[in-house]
Amino acid sequence: MNRICRGITVLSVCLLINGNLLLAQGTRRVWMDELDIRRFSEGIPAILAKASGSGTPMRIQGTAYGRGVGVASTSVLTFLLNGNATAFSALVGVDDSGREDVPFGFYVIGDRKVLFESSEMRRGDMPEKVAVNLTGVQRLGLLVTVEPGIIRAYSNWADAAFTMKGTHVPQTIPNTGKKIILTPPPGKKPRINSPAVFGATPGNPFLYTVAATGVRPVVFAARHLPAGLSIDQHTGIISGRVAARGHYAVTLSATNAYGQATKQLVIKIGDTIALTPPIGWNGWNSWARDIDQDKVLASAAALVKTGLAQHGWSYINIDDAWQGQRGGVAHALQPNEKFPAFKKMADSIHAMGLKLGVYSTPWITSYAGFAGGSSDLENGFFPDSVRDNKRAFRYIGKYRFEKEDARQMAQWGVDYLKYDWRIDVASAARMHQALRNCGRDIFYSISNSAPFSEVANWTRLTNSWRTGPDIRDSWLSLYISAFTLSKWMPYSGPGHWNDPDMMVLGQVTMGSPLHATRLTADEQYSHVSIFSLLAAPLLIGCPVDQLDAFTLSLLTNDEVIAINQDPAGIAARLVLEQNGVQVWLKPLQNGAFAIGLFNTDDYAKTPQSYFRWGDEKAVFCTLHLEKIGLKGRYRVRDAWRQKDMGISTGLVKARIRHHGVALLCLSPVTE
């Protein structure tokens, strides 16, 4: 059937074949909502085809749209066209389900050239028409800008479609950059990598493992342990209970056929645990709802087999989806059928020198639809009717079970709790008190998007708090999660840490099938570096048994990890930004400084800066140390290469790749 093609400037004959508009000139229309749109998105919240970001039908100023894509907050969509597109069209506007107090900006950018820029738009404004020529364009970016930190900010690319040549469709931007391993392999002689300070509560079970690299077998010893503790010379596990408060100076040693390493450990028995950030693994980004006991035990074994445990990686954290019904002596939350021997599993993990974490929520249902820490039923029963309508039960029920659940966790031997909901102080305080009285030291992490207005309460009640939404494996997400936390920095320190979320390295899911992280190799170096400088929890989410050599090298650099685990616990702060390079400075306990020079390329300052165009260049940075408050002479060491760079006379120079980093340690020269 012949028809006139709307939106085409030249009249032509069109055919409708299999739902696609085929033009006589050999082009056809490809709807954006027909693509696997999540693969093209670098945004943080969900992106939905044929629906708004809130999951409701797309509406702009009361008009419904059945085609298009709904996004939330700042959104970055990237497409590889390779010159195979001729046009893009859409209607853009703020969805009626979003906030009315937030201004939005919409951009279409081709090969660094802005092809379309909207006016400042708000909810209730008329949509604006997009019609751009894409002839010859290689890479295309669709951008929606919203002030960082704004949530429930929904906008739409309604009726969005590409005009493509022949059978071509838009492709994703490849991530094919070379992965250069900078971390030297560990030596044959022992090196002790576990934290130099450790806190525990008087009378509670004590568990600290001396993590050490070096050729096995290694014999461990600890001099001047406080009464009640002993060390296993074969495993390096220090366990027992200490009754008396105080600070105890202990000398650790690890000996093998090639030599001996020693390290001073300060054990602080008192009211504060978590004197350094936790470092370990969380199962959600590997298995999500498919987690089970065998996978947890296999991950723990892999943490040991890969050698990660020798570098201090110690937590094995089960996320959502382990919860079953209530029962047992304490009428507490019990595991479901996927975890038939929970206590035995915990004991096995502890025997490896590792620690066990679990997940819960004060709501009736968790985000994944499993039983939570409250109920509208006095006995706490979790019926299928609630499970099947999980979104309707994301609230705190009439009956709460914090005390029962905390006691059960302690009896199993749980060492870490991730408590996940839309955070409120009262719920956080109730679980805080329950954990303090449970008889075991349990690291208390609250998630997600903790309100900054209550940060004083988070430092008082918890050991870590999520500073933002769930992270994704994109530079936009990493940048917002880690590089915009300046206001949070003064509140981080021993016992209470800012948590930007899990790390997105290796193989990750992030709402789609398991895939290699979309961060470039340089962005992955920046990822580990900024988390270490911020003294953030280091919790990987990838399947441990699938680590490639590059990812393993990122996770086993002991000098980088030492920056994260520095006993002073001071979070780095942004002290200078010049020529597209951010400088972050972190004072260390020994009087030295760790600095990160990040080539952010003025990210988020122009519409073009949100995208990777394929022609980015490294920058040469010359840093005058006086500009960041450092005077005198410093011995400079490259932390990633573990290489001395000489003595600075007031200048530091570095070549930094796009979105890459130079991570340096500066030690004052006094002679």
C-alpha positions as CSV (number, residue, x, y, z in Angstrom):
1,M,0.0,0.0,0.0
2,N,1.4,3.4,-1.0
3,R,1.3,6.2,1.6
4,I,2.9,9.5,2.3
5,C,5.8,9.2,4.8
6,R,5.3,11.8,7.6
7,G,8.5,13.5,8.8
8,I,10.3,12.9,5.4
9,T,11.1,16.1,3.6
10,V,11.1,14.5,0.2
11,L,7.9,12.7,-1.0
12,S,8.6,9.0,-1.6
13,V,6.7,5.7,-1.9
14,C,6.8,3.6,1.3
15,L,6.0,0.0,2.2
16,L,5.1,-1.4,5.6
17,I,6.9,-4.7,6.0
18,N,6.9,-6.6,9.3
19,G,6.0,-3.5,11.2
20,N,9.0,-1.5,9.7
21,L,8.5,1.4,7.3
22,L,10.6,0.6,4.2
23,L,11.3,3.6,2.0
24,A,11.8,3.3,-1.8
25,Q,15.3,4.7,-1.5
26,G,16.5,1.6,0.5
27,T,16.0,3.0,4.0
28,R,13.7,1.9,6.8
29,R,12.4,3.1,10.1
30,V,13.8,1.4,13.2
31,W,11.9,2.2,16.4
32,M,14.2,2.9,19.4
33,D,11.9,0.8,21.6
34,E,12.5,-2.2,19.4
35,L,16.2,-2.3,20.4
36,D,17.5,-4.0,23.5
37,I,17.6,-0.4,24.9
38,R,19.3,-1.3,28.2
39,R,22.5,-2.2,26.3
40,F,22.7,1.4,25.0
41,S,22.1,3.1,28.3
42,E,24.7,4.5,30.7
43,G,22.1,5.9,33.0
44,I,21.8,4.9,36.7
45,P,18.0,4.1,37.1
46,A,16.0,1.9,34.8
47,I,15.3,2.6,31.2
48,L,12.1,1.2,29.8
49,A,10.7,0.7,26.3
50,K,7.1,1.8,25.7
51,A,6.8,3.1,29.2
52,S,8.0,5.9,31.4
53,G,10.9,5.5,33.8
54,S,8.3,5.0,36.6
55,G,6.8,2.0,34.8
56,T,3.6,3.8,33.9
57,P,2.4,4.6,30.3
58,M,4.3,7.5,28.8
59,R,2.4,10.8,29.1
60,I,3.5,14.3,28.3
61,Q,1.1,17.1,29.1
62,G,-1.8,14.6,29.3
63,T,-1.1,12.9,25.9
64,A,-0.3,9.2,26.0
65,Y,2.4,7.7,23.7
66,G,2.6,4.0,22.9
67,R,6.1,4.1,21.3
68,G,9.3,5.4,22.6
69,V,11.6,5.1,25.6
70,G,11.3,6.4,29.2
71,V,14.3,7.4,31.2
72,A,15.0,8.7,34.7
73,S,17.4,11.3,36.1
74,T,20.4,12.1,33.9
75,S,20.3,9.7,31.0
76,V,23.0,8.9,28.5
77,L,22.2,6.7,25.4
78,T,25.0,5.9,23.0
79,F,24.7,4.4,19.5
80,L,27.3,3.3,16.9
81,L,25.9,4.2,13.5
82,N,28.9,3.9,11.2
83,G,27.3,6.2,8.7
84,N,24.3,3.8,8.2
85,A,21.6,6.2,9.5
86,T,20.1,9.1,7.7
87,A,17.8,10.6,10.3
88,F,16.5,10.5,13.9
89,S,13.1,11.8,15.0
90,A,11.3,12.0,18.4
91,L,9.1,14.1,20.7
92,V,10.9,14.9,23.9
93,G,9.4,16.0,27.2
94,V,9.0,15.5,30.9
95,D,6.7,12.7,31.9
96,D,3.6,13.6,33.8
97,S,4.5,11.1,36.5
98,G,7.7,12.9,37.4
99,R,8.6,15.9,39.5
100,E,7.4,19.3,38.6
101,D,10.2,21.3,40.3
102,V,13.0,19.9,38.2
103,P,14.4,21.5,35.0
104,F,15.4,19.1,32.2
105,G,17.6,19.5,29.1
106,F,17.5,17.3,26.0
107,Y,20.3,16.9,23.5
108,V,21.1,15.0,20.3
109,I,24.8,14.9,19.5
110,G,26.5,13.4,16.5
111,D,30.3,13.0,16.3
112,R,30.7,15.8,18.9
113,K,28.3,18.2,17.1
114,V,25.1,19.3,18.9
115,L,22.3,18.5,16.4
116,F,19.4,19.3,18.7
117,E,19.1,21.2,22.0
118,S,15.8,21.7,23.8
119,S,14.8,24.6,25.8
120,E,14.8,24.2,29.6
121,M,11.8,21.9,30.1
122,R,9.6,21.1,33.1
123,R,6.7,18.9,33.8
124,G,3.6,20.2,32.0
125,D,5.5,21.8,29.2
126,M,4.6,20.9,25.6
127,P,6.9,18.3,24.0
128,E,9.5,19.5,21.6
129,K,9.9,17.9,18.1
130,V,13.3,16.4,17.2
131,A,14.1,15.9,13.5
132,V,17.8,15.7,12.7
133,N,19.9,14.6,9.7
134,L,22.3,11.8,10.5
135,T,24.0,11.4,7.1
136,G,27.5,10.4,7.7
137,V,27.3,10.3,11.5
138,Q,29.5,7.6,13.1
139,R,28.5,7.9,16.8
140,L,25.3,9.3,18.2
141,G,24.5,10.4,21.8
142,L,21.1,11.1,23.3
143,L,21.4,13.0,26.5
144,V,18.9,14.2,29.2
145,T,20.4,16.3,31.9
146,V,19.0,16.7,35.4
147,E,20.7,18.1,38.5
148,P,22.7,15.3,40.2
149,G,21.1,13.5,43.0
150,I,17.5,14.2,41.9
151,I,15.3,11.1,41.9
152,R,12.0,10.3,40.3
153,A,12.8,12.6,37.5
154,Y,11.2,10.9,34.5
155,S,11.4,12.0,30.9
156,N,10.6,10.5,27.5
157,W,12.0,10.1,24.1
158,A,8.5,9.5,22.6
159,D,7.9,8.1,19.1
160,A,11.7,7.9,18.8
161,A,12.9,6.3,15.6
162,F,16.0,6.0,13.4
163,T,15.9,6.0,9.6
164,M,18.5,3.4,8.7
165,K,20.0,2.3,5.4
166,G,19.1,-1.2,4.2
167,T,19.0,-3.8,7.0
168,H,21.4,-1.9,9.3
169,V,20.4,-1.2,12.9
170,P,22.2,0.9,15.6
171,Q,25.0,-0.9,17.4
172,T,26.5,-0.5,20.9
173,I,29.8,1.4,21.3
174,P,32.5,-1.3,21.5
175,N,34.8,-1.5,24.5
176,T,37.9,-2.9,22.9
177,G,40.7,-0.9,24.5
178,K,43.9,-2.6,25.5
179,K,44.0,-3.9,29.0
180,I,47.5,-3.2,30.4
181,I,48.4,-5.0,33.7
182,L,50.4,-2.6,35.9
183,T,50.4,-4.6,39.2
184,P,53.6,-6.6,39.6
185,P,53.1,-10.2,40.7
186,P,53.7,-10.9,44.4
187,G,57.1,-12.1,45.5
188,K,58.0,-15.5,46.9
189,K,58.9,-14.0,50.3
190,P,55.9,-13.3,52.6
191,R,54.1,-10.0,52.8
192,I,51.4,-9.3,55.4
193,N,48.4,-7.5,53.9
194,S,45.7,-7.6,56.5
195,P,44.7,-4.3,58.3
196,A,47.1,-2.8,60.8
197,V,44.2,-2.0,63.2
198,F,41.2,-4.1,64.3
199,G,38.3,-3.3,66.6
200,A,36.2,-5.7,68.6
201,T,33.7,-5.6,71.5
202,P,34.6,-7.0,74.9
203,G,33.4,-10.6,75.3
204,N,32.2,-11.1,71.8
205,P,33.7,-13.7,69.4
206,F,36.8,-12.4,67.8
207,L,37.9,-13.3,64.2
208,Y,40.9,-11.8,62.4
209,T,42.9,-13.5,59.7
210,V,46.5,-12.6,58.9
211,A,46.4,-12.3,55.1
212,A,49.8,-12.8,53.5
213,T,51.2,-13.5,50.1
214,G,54.2,-15.6,49.5
215,V,55.0,-19.2,48.6
216,R,53.2,-21.7,50.7
217,P,53.5,-23.2,53.2
218,V,53.6,-20.1,55.5
219,V,53.8,-20.3,59.3
220,F,52.0,-17.6,61.2
221,A,52.7,-16.2,64.7
222,A,51.5,-13.3,66.8
223,R,53.4,-12.0,69.8
224,H,51.7,-10.2,72.7
225,L,48.1,-11.2,71.9
226,P,45.7,-10.2,74.7
227,A,44.4,-12.8,77.0
228,G,41.6,-14.9,75.4
229,L,43.1,-14.9,71.9
230,S,45.2,-17.5,70.0
231,I,46.5,-17.9,66.5
232,D,46.4,-20.9,64.3
233,Q,49.9,-21.1,62.9
234,H,48.8,-22.8,59.7
235,T,45.9,-20.6,58.7
236,G,46.8,-17.3,60.4
237,I,43.3,-17.1,62.0
238,I,43.2,-15.3,65.3
239,S,40.1,-16.2,67.4
240,G,38.7,-16.3,70.9
241,R,37.3,-13.6,73.1
242,V,38.8,-10.6,74.9
243,A,37.1,-9.5,78.1
244,A,39.2,-6.5,79.0
245,R,38.9,-3.2,77.2
246,G,42.1,-1.6,75.9
247,H,44.5,-1.2,73.0
248,Y,46.9,-4.1,72.5
249,A,50.0,-3.9,70.4
250,V,50.6,-7.2,68.6
251,T,53.5,-8.2,66.4
252,L,52.4,-10.5,63.5
253,S,54.8,-12.6,61.6
254,A,54.6,-14.8,58.5
255,T,57.5,-17.2,57.6
256,N,58.2,-19.4,54.7
257,A,61.3,-20.9,52.9
258,Y,62.2,-17.5,51.4
259,G,62.1,-15.3,54.5
260,Q,59.9,-13.7,57.1
261,A,57.6,-10.7,57.1
262,T,56.4,-8.8,60.3
263,K,53.7,-6.3,60.8
264,Q,52.4,-4.4,63.8
265,L,48.7,-4.8,64.6
266,V,46.8,-2.7,67.1
267,I,43.8,-4.5,68.5
268,K,41.3,-2.1,70.0
269,I,38.8,-3.7,72.4
270,G,36.0,-1.2,73.0
271,D,32.8,0.1,71.5
272,T,33.9,0.6,67.9
273,I,34.3,-2.0,65.3
274,A,35.0,-1.6,61.6
275,L,38.1,0.5,62.1
276,T,38.9,0.0,58.4
277,P,36.4,-0.4,55.5
278,P,35.2,-3.9,54.7
279,I,36.7,-5.7,51.7
280,G,35.1,-8.7,50.1
281,W,32.4,-10.0,47.8
282,N,28.6,-9.6,47.4
283,G,26.6,-12.1,45.4
284,W,23.9,-9.9,43.9
285,N,25.8,-8.8,40.8
286,S,26.8,-12.4,40.1
287,W,23.6,-14.4,40.7
288,A,20.8,-12.0,41.8
289,R,17.8,-14.1,42.8
290,D,19.5,-17.3,41.8
291,I,22.0,-17.3,44.7
292,D,22.1,-20.5,46.7
293,Q,24.3,-22.2,49.3
294,D,26.5,-24.0,46.8
295,K,27.2,-20.8,44.9
296,V,28.1,-19.1,48.2
297,L,30.5,-21.8,49.3
298,A,32.0,-22.0,45.8
299,S,32.6,-18.2,45.9
300,A,34.3,-18.5,49.3
301,A,36.5,-21.3,48.0
302,A,37.3,-19.2,44.9
303,L,38.3,-16.2,47.1
304,V,40.9,-18.5,48.6
305,K,42.0,-20.3,45.4
306,T,42.5,-17.2,43.4
307,G,44.6,-15.7,46.1
308,L,42.3,-12.8,46.8
309,A,42.1,-13.9,50.5
310,Q,45.9,-13.5,50.7
311,H,45.4,-9.8,49.8
312,G,42.8,-9.2,52.5
313,W,39.6,-9.9,50.7
314,S,37.5,-11.5,53.5
315,Y,33.8,-10.9,53.4
316,I,31.4,-13.3,51.6
317,N,28.0,-11.5,51.6
318,I,24.7,-13.1,50.6
319,D,22.4,-10.4,49.2
320,D,18.6,-10.6,48.8
321,A,16.9,-14.0,48.0
322,W,18.1,-16.2,50.9
323,Q,15.0,-15.5,53.1
324,G,12.3,-18.1,53.9
325,Q,9.7,-18.3,56.6
326,R,10.0,-17.5,60.3
327,G,10.7,-20.2,62.8
328,G,13.3,-21.7,65.0
329,V,13.8,-21.1,68.7
330,A,13.9,-17.4,68.3
331,H,11.0,-17.2,65.8
332,A,13.4,-15.4,63.5
333,L,13.7,-15.3,59.8
334,Q,15.0,-18.6,58.5
335,P,16.7,-19.5,55.2
336,N,14.7,-20.9,52.3
337,E,15.2,-24.2,50.6
338,K,18.2,-23.0,48.7
339,F,20.2,-22.8,52.0
340,P,19.6,-26.2,53.7
341,A,22.5,-25.9,56.2
342,F,23.0,-22.3,57.1
343,K,25.0,-22.7,60.3
344,K,27.2,-25.3,58.7
345,M,27.8,-23.0,55.7
346,A,28.8,-20.2,58.1
347,D,31.2,-22.5,59.9
348,S,32.8,-23.5,56.6
349,I,33.3,-19.9,55.6
350,H,34.9,-19.1,59.0
351,A,37.2,-22.1,58.7
352,M,38.6,-20.5,55.5
353,G,39.4,-17.4,57.5
354,L,36.6,-15.5,55.8
355,K,33.5,-13.7,57.2
356,L,29.8,-14.2,56.3
357,G,27.3,-11.4,55.4
358,V,23.5,-11.5,54.9
359,Y,20.8,-9.2,53.7
360,S,17.5,-8.0,55.3
361,T,15.0,-5.2,55.3
362,P,12.6,-3.7,57.9
363,W,9.9,-3.9,55.2
364,I,7.4,-6.8,54.9
365,T,9.0,-7.7,51.6
366,S,12.5,-7.2,50.2
367,Y,13.1,-5.5,46.8
368,A,13.4,-9.0,45.3
369,G,10.1,-10.1,46.9
370,F,11.4,-12.2,49.8
371,A,10.4,-12.1,53.4
372,G,11.6,-9.0,55.4
373,G,11.9,-8.1,59.0
374,S,8.3,-7.1,59.7
375,S,4.8,-8.4,59.0
376,D,1.2,-7.5,59.3
377,L,0.6,-10.9,60.9
378,E,1.6,-11.5,64.5
379,N,3.4,-14.8,63.7
380,G,5.3,-13.2,60.8
381,F,4.1,-15.7,58.3
382,F,5.0,-14.8,54.7
383,P,2.2,-16.0,52.4
384,D,2.4,-16.4,48.6
385,S,-0.1,-13.5,48.2
386,V,2.4,-11.1,49.7
387,R,5.3,-12.5,47.7
388,D,3.3,-12.2,44.5
389,N,2.5,-8.5,45.2
390,K,5.9,-7.5,46.6
391,R,5.7,-3.9,45.6
392,A,2.5,-3.4,47.6
393,F,4.2,-4.6,50.8
394,R,7.3,-2.4,50.7
395,Y,6.5,-0.9,54.0
396,I,7.1,-1.6,57.7
397,G,4.5,-3.9,59.1
398,K,2.6,-3.8,62.3
399,Y,4.8,-6.5,63.9
400,R,8.6,-6.1,63.9
401,F,11.3,-8.7,64.5
402,E,14.6,-6.9,64.8
403,K,15.6,-8.5,68.1
404,E,14.8,-12.0,67.0
405,D,16.5,-11.7,63.7
406,A,19.7,-10.2,65.2
407,R,19.9,-13.0,67.7
408,Q,19.5,-15.6,65.0
409,M,22.2,-13.9,62.9
410,A,24.6,-14.0,65.9
411,Q,23.8,-17.7,66.5
412,W,24.6,-18.6,62.9
413,G,27.9,-16.6,63.0
414,V,26.9,-13.7,60.7
415,D,29.5,-11.0,60.5
416,Y,27.9,-8.4,58.2
417,L,24.3,-7.2,57.7
418,K,23.1,-5.2,54.6
419,Y,19.9,-3.6,55.7
420,D,18.1,-2.4,52.6
421,W,15.0,0.0,52.3
422,R,14.1,3.6,51.8
423,I,16.1,4.6,54.8
424,D,14.5,6.1,57.9
425,V,16.2,6.9,61.2
426,A,13.8,5.0,63.5
427,S,14.2,1.7,61.7
428,A,18.0,2.1,61.5
429,A,18.1,2.8,65.2
430,R,16.0,-0.3,66.1
431,M,18.3,-2.6,64.2
432,H,21.4,-0.8,65.6
433,Q,20.2,-1.6,69.2
434,A,19.3,-5.2,68.3
435,L,22.8,-5.8,66.8
436,R,24.5,-4.2,69.9
437,N,22.7,-6.7,72.1
438,C,22.9,-9.8,70.0
439,G,26.3,-11.0,71.4
440,R,28.3,-10.8,68.2
441,D,30.1,-8.1,66.3
442,I,28.1,-7.6,63.1
443,F,29.1,-4.9,60.6
444,Y,26.0,-2.8,60.0
445,S,25.5,-1.4,56.4
446,I,22.3,0.5,55.5
447,S,21.1,0.8,51.9
448,N,20.2,2.7,49.8
449,S,20.4,6.4,49.1
450,A,20.7,7.6,52.7
451,P,19.4,11.1,53.1
452,F,22.3,13.5,53.6
453,S,20.2,15.5,56.0
454,E,20.5,12.7,58.6
455,V,24.2,11.9,58.1
456,A,24.9,12.6,61.8
457,N,22.5,9.8,62.7
458,W,24.1,7.4,60.2
459,T,27.5,8.0,61.7
460,R,26.1,7.3,65.1
461,L,24.0,4.3,64.3
462,T,25.7,2.4,61.4
463,N,29.1,1.3,60.1
464,S,28.3,2.3,56.5
465,W,25.6,4.0,54.6
466,R,24.9,4.1,50.9
467,T,25.4,7.6,49.6
468,G,23.4,7.1,46.4
469,P,21.4,4.8,44.1
470,D,22.5,1.5,42.8
471,I,25.7,1.7,40.7
472,R,25.9,0.6,37.1
473,D,28.9,-0.3,34.9
474,S,29.1,3.0,33.2
475,W,31.3,6.1,33.6
476,L,28.3,8.2,34.3
477,S,27.2,6.0,37.1
478,L,30.7,5.7,38.5
479,Y,31.3,9.4,38.3
480,I,28.1,10.3,40.1
481,S,28.6,7.5,42.7
482,A,32.2,8.4,43.6
483,F,33.4,11.7,42.2
484,T,30.5,13.8,43.6
485,L,30.7,12.9,47.3
486,S,32.6,16.0,48.6
487,K,29.8,16.9,51.1
488,W,29.9,13.4,52.6
489,M,33.7,13.2,53.1
490,P,33.9,14.9,56.6
491,Y,31.6,12.2,58.1
492,S,33.6,9.2,57.0
493,G,36.2,7.6,59.4
494,P,37.0,4.6,61.6
495,G,33.8,2.8,62.5
496,H,31.6,4.5,59.9
497,W,32.1,4.7,56.2
498,N,30.6,6.3,53.1
499,D,29.5,3.5,50.8
500,P,29.2,4.3,47.0
501,D,27.9,0.8,46.4
502,M,29.5,-2.4,45.1
503,M,32.3,-2.4,42.6
504,V,31.5,-3.0,38.9
505,L,34.6,-5.0,37.8
506,G,34.9,-8.3,35.9
507,Q,31.7,-10.0,34.9
508,V,28.5,-8.2,36.1
509,T,24.8,-8.5,35.6
510,M,23.3,-5.0,36.4
511,G,19.8,-5.9,35.3
512,S,20.9,-7.8,32.2
513,P,22.6,-11.1,31.4
514,L,26.1,-11.6,32.7
515,H,28.6,-9.5,30.7
516,A,32.0,-7.9,31.0
517,T,31.9,-4.5,32.7
518,R,31.4,-1.7,30.2
519,L,34.0,0.4,31.9
520,T,37.1,0.8,29.8
521,A,40.4,-0.5,31.3
522,D,41.4,3.1,32.2
523,E,38.0,3.7,33.9
524,Q,38.5,0.5,35.9
525,Y,41.8,1.8,37.2
526,S,40.1,5.0,38.1
527,H,37.3,3.0,39.8
528,V,39.6,1.1,42.2
529,S,41.7,4.2,42.8
530,I,38.9,6.5,43.8
531,F,37.2,3.9,46.0
532,S,40.6,3.4,47.7
533,L,41.2,7.1,48.2
534,L,37.6,7.6,49.6
535,A,38.2,4.8,52.1
536,A,35.0,3.2,50.7
537,P,34.0,-0.4,51.2
538,L,35.6,-2.6,48.5
539,L,32.9,-5.2,47.7
540,I,33.3,-6.9,44.3
541,G,30.1,-8.3,42.7
542,C,31.6,-10.5,40.0
543,P,31.8,-14.3,39.9
544,V,35.1,-14.9,41.7
545,D,35.8,-18.1,39.7
546,Q,35.6,-16.1,36.4
547,L,38.2,-13.5,37.1
548,D,40.5,-12.8,34.2
549,A,44.1,-11.8,34.7
550,F,43.4,-8.1,34.2
551,T,40.6,-7.9,36.8
552,L,42.6,-10.0,39.2
553,S,45.5,-7.6,38.9
554,L,43.2,-4.7,39.8
555,L,42.1,-6.5,43.0
556,T,45.5,-7.7,44.2
557,N,47.6,-4.6,44.3
558,D,48.6,-4.5,48.0
559,E,49.9,-0.9,47.9
560,V,46.5,0.3,46.4
561,I,44.6,-1.7,49.0
562,A,46.8,-0.3,51.7
563,I,45.6,3.2,50.8
564,N,42.0,2.0,51.3
565,Q,42.8,0.3,54.6
566,D,45.0,3.0,56.0
567,P,44.4,3.1,59.8
568,A,43.8,6.9,59.9
569,G,40.7,6.3,57.9
570,I,40.6,9.7,56.3
571,A,38.6,10.1,53.1
572,A,40.3,11.9,50.3
573,R,39.0,15.3,49.2
574,L,39.0,17.0,45.9
575,V,41.6,19.8,46.2
576,L,42.1,21.0,42.7
577,E,40.6,20.7,39.2
578,Q,42.6,22.1,36.3
579,N,42.6,21.4,32.5
580,G,40.2,18.5,32.9
581,V,42.2,16.8,35.7
582,Q,40.9,16.3,39.2
583,V,43.3,16.0,42.1
584,W,42.2,14.1,45.1
585,L,44.3,14.2,48.3
586,K,44.3,11.6,51.2
587,P,46.5,12.0,54.3
588,L,47.9,8.7,55.5
589,Q,48.7,7.7,59.1
590,N,52.5,7.6,58.6
591,G,52.6,11.3,57.5
592,A,52.6,10.5,53.8
593,F,49.9,11.4,51.3
594,A,48.1,9.5,48.6
595,I,47.0,11.6,45.6
596,G,44.9,10.6,42.6
597,L,45.3,12.6,39.4
598,F,42.1,11.7,37.3
599,N,41.7,12.7,33.7
600,T,37.9,13.3,33.9
601,D,38.1,15.4,30.7
602,D,35.8,18.0,32.3
603,Y,33.1,15.3,32.5
604,A,29.5,16.6,32.7
605,K,30.5,20.2,31.9
606,T,29.5,20.1,28.3
607,P,26.9,17.9,26.5
608,Q,29.7,16.3,24.4
609,S,31.7,15.3,27.6
610,Y,29.1,12.6,28.5
611,F,30.1,10.4,25.6
612,R,33.0,8.4,24.3
613,W,33.8,9.4,20.8
614,G,36.7,7.2,20.1
615,D,39.2,10.0,19.5
616,E,40.1,10.8,23.1
617,K,43.7,11.6,23.9
618,A,45.9,11.3,27.0
619,V,46.8,14.5,28.8
620,F,50.1,15.5,30.2
621,C,49.6,16.9,33.7
622,T,52.1,19.1,35.6
623,L,51.0,19.5,39.3
624,H,52.6,22.2,41.5
625,L,52.3,20.6,44.9
626,E,52.0,24.0,46.7
627,K,48.6,24.3,44.9
628,I,47.3,21.4,47.0
629,G,49.0,22.6,50.2
630,L,52.1,20.4,50.1
631,K,55.4,22.1,50.7
632,G,58.9,20.7,50.8
633,R,60.4,17.6,49.2
634,Y,58.6,14.3,48.7
635,R,59.6,10.9,47.6
636,V,57.1,9.9,44.9
637,R,55.9,6.3,44.4
638,D,53.6,5.0,41.7
639,A,51.1,2.8,43.6
640,W,49.8,0.8,40.7
641,R,53.3,0.0,39.3
642,Q,54.7,-0.2,42.9
643,K,57.7,1.8,41.5
644,D,59.7,4.7,43.0
645,M,59.6,7.7,40.8
646,G,62.3,9.8,42.6
647,I,62.2,12.9,44.8
648,S,59.9,15.7,43.8
649,T,61.1,19.3,44.0
650,G,57.7,20.8,44.1
651,L,56.4,19.3,40.8
652,V,54.7,16.1,39.9
653,K,54.3,15.2,36.2
654,A,52.2,12.4,34.7
655,R,50.7,11.3,31.4
656,I,47.1,10.2,32.1
657,R,44.9,8.4,29.6
658,H,41.3,9.4,29.1
659,H,39.2,8.7,32.2
660,G,42.4,7.2,33.6
661,V,44.4,7.9,36.7
662,A,47.9,8.4,38.2
663,L,47.8,7.1,41.8
664,L,50.8,8.3,43.7
665,C,52.1,8.1,47.3
666,L,54.1,11.1,48.5
667,S,56.4,10.6,51.5
668,P,58.0,13.7,53.0
669,V,61.8,13.8,52.8
670,T,63.3,15.1,56.1
671,E,67.0,14.6,55.7
